[in-house]
Amino acid sequence: MRPIIIGVAGGTGSGKTTVANRVLERVGAEHVAYIPHDAYYRDLSHLPPHKRAQVNFDHPDALETELLIEHLKELRAGRAVEIPIYDFTTHTRTGRTRRVEPAPVILVEGILVFVEPKLRELFDVKLYVD
């Protein structure tokens, strides 16, 4: 059976994570593959620290959404993925990953998950938290 992919979007501090946590509680975390879009911020280790601090992290270009799309397609096909672990203090990826196993429900949460049409069309359910 094809998993249901749910997208949860909204502004900073809108309650996206709270809504995502309620879905996890209601459905059961063991039945949900949870993916925060924040994990897909681009690695900025090639920039000096002062340049990293100037990046607009609220702009779609700050995120590697292409990789998230690839990961969702893999999960939908029943294959596990390794999502990046991002260090927000240094604005770099740590080099480590977190394994996400396929599940009947895939939950993606982030401020910009509805911006990219190719990502948006993967969602079976779209929740906007205002």
Order of alpha helices (4+ residues) and beta strands (2+ residues): beta-alpha-beta-alpha-alpha-beta-beta-beta-alpha-beta
